[in-house]
């Protein structure tokens, strides 16, 4: 069957206005992997680079390639990093530390006017994760001033959680003062959340018990990604203790947690308490997390009743993403087709393609990007898809 699909792709004439894809690209569309999608994105960036002075996803490629273990590819695009690209630099250093190849980064680190020791907060947890205690000791000797006990505890807890050694992580939490345990557990959980490893943070939930805004936010992160209804209910109760200045920001995270755990009506009701200018964003995110048709009916009513805040054009990107994630690509297509210029249309295509990849449809996602003609936007679209394909 796969051979027939590939043959059909190879024999098919390119659509009008769409550049013919290369053989590797066609093969990737027929049988997508994260690695071949990264190669497609890299080729698109290389093609676009001589044609535009506008920003290309260099940092994103470094992040995605580093997380995928594609170190040569990551190093190629690291040549375009700036000193301000701290997240990409951190992912790059973590990947090379994991592969015991930090020596290969010296030229890059020098150009960025940084060093291994300045990224000890990245390297330390990796060494704990891999059980390289002898390297950890050497790293500690090189850091001046030495890290404080809290920082060392963070390295230990995060490293053990990443390695799946939850009992060891909890043991190290017990070694720090009780007054610091929640902050330490929350910091590790937040790092895992932003690294796409939230499931490993669940053992930290029992330590996030206060009504402190940061603790509620972090518990909401875990509830959203792991669909933990009990945790979502707990943060909803805790929200009443949040100071007014923090309320809109923390409430958004609670809204996402409720929607992700099937409580979309509660999420909508909570969104109604936000300032009018924030409600449209909240409603779209409820739709994205809940993926229920009833939510789109609520959004449509809001668009009729409050067109100033629920402006269709302003909401188009989010609606296309939410509709595609919810399985309504033909409806999302109507928004794409109604775009009045190429920039808006190709931006909407990118949102839809990324959502397709996120829902486990990488082949369809890659084919969708073929409609993007602008070289810069094509590079961004392919990077978005590649970064969302599961390893």
Secondary structure, DSSP 8 states (H G I E B T S, - for coil): -HHHHHHHHHHS---TT-----HHHHHHHHS--HHHHHHHHHHHHHHHHTT--S--SHHHHHHHHHHTT-HHHHHHHHTT--TT-HHHHHHHHHHHHHTT-GGGGHHHHHHTT--TGGGHHHHHHHHHHHT-HHHHHHHHHH-SS---HHHHHHHHHHHHHHTT-HHHHHHHHTTS-HHHHHHHHHHHHHHHHHTT-GGGGGGGGGG--S--HHHHHHHHHHHHHHT-HHHHHHHHHHGGGS-HHHHHHHHHHHHHHHHHTT-HHHHHHHHTTS-HHHHHHHHHHHHHHH--HHHHHHHHHHHHH-TTTS-HHHHHHHHHHHHHHTT-HHHHHHHHHT-SSHHHHHHHHHHHHHHHHHTT-HHHHHHHGGG--SHHHHHHHHHHHHHHS--
